[in-house]
Amino acid sequence: MPVPPAPVDPALDVPCCPPLTSAELTAEEAVQAASMFRALGDPVRLRLMSKVAAAEGGEACVCDLLDVGVSQPTVSHHLKKLREAGLLTSRKQGTWVYYSIAPAALTSMAAILEIPR
């Protein structure tokens, strides 16, 4: 039986920051952007993000994310850091937790780095 997608919070569907080339970031925007990029600065976290993004239906059970070369507690730690940075959302179903990419997270990060042509 397919797992229903995680609900989308419209408040999360807003980019965090303007492109670097359009205006100077405020201190708050810089802190938020740095948090997202810092979270992806770890190879395990980057792999976890990739696995979640590539998962069928855009959502992955934690049970499918354990094969990244570290222990289960370490996977949980990294997933928590990705959630805290606003890059992943999660929902619990029974004993399992399902993760999905936060709405607009990757778009927001790409927008920050957008270079006008």
N, C-alpha and C positions, 0 to 999 in steps of 0.2 A: 504494500500500500504506500503510495507516494506521500511524502511529508509536505504539508502545506507551507508555502513561503512565509517567512517572517513578516509581520506587519510593518508597513513603512510609516515612519513618523515624518509628516510633511515638514516639521521644524528642522529636521536633519538634512533636508534637501536644498540647503542654501550653502553656496561656497563660503569658505571661511575668510578668504582674503582676496584682494584684487591682484591682478598680475603685477609682478615686481616692476615691470616697465611702465605701468599706468600711473602709479602713485606710490609714495613712500608708505610702507607698512606702519601701522600704529604699533605701540608696544604690545598691546593685547593680541593683535593679529600676528605679530612676529612670534610670540610665545605659543600661540595655537599652531601655527605652521611648523615651527621647530619641533613641537611635540609629535606631529604626524611624521615628519621626515626622520626624526630620531628613532621612532618606533620601527621604521623600516631599515634602519642602519645595521640591523643584526641579520645575518644570513638565515638563521632559523625562522625568524619572524617573517622575512621576505618569502621564504618557502611556504610558510603557513598561509600567508596572504594569497600566494599563487594557487595553492591547493583549494582554498575556499572560493576564490574567483573562478577557477576552472571547474568547480564541482557542478554536477548536473543540477539544474534548477537554481544555481547560484547560492546554494546552501549546503554546508557540510556538517555531518555529525562529528563530534570530537573523537568518536571511535574510529573515524576514517583519517584522522590527522596525526596519528601516533607514529607514523613511519618516517620521521624527519631526522633520525639519528640521535635523539636525546630521550631521556626518560619521560614518563607520563607526567610527573609533577612539573618538570621543566617545560613541557608543552603547555600545560595549564598556566604556568607563570607567563609565558610568552603571549598566549591568547589574552590573558588579563591585560597585559601592557598594550596590546593592539586595541582592545576595547576601550581602555582608558584614554588612548590617543584619538578616539573617535573614528577609527578605521574599520572596526568590526562591530556588528550587533550580535546579540545572542538571545536565544530563547530556550527554555527548558521544556522537554517533553518526556515525561516519565523520569527515568534515571539518566537520560542523555541530554547533552546540551548541543544545540545546533547553531552554527555560526554563518553569518553572511556579511558581505561587504556593506558597510554603512552607505546609505544613499548619498550620492554626490562626493564621497570621500576621495576617490581617485580623480574625479573630474575637478574637484577643488584643488588637489595637489598639482594637477596638470595646468590648471589655470594660473596658478602662482608662477609657474615657470614659462608661461606663454611668452613667446618673443614675436613682436609684430614683424610682418614680412614687408 
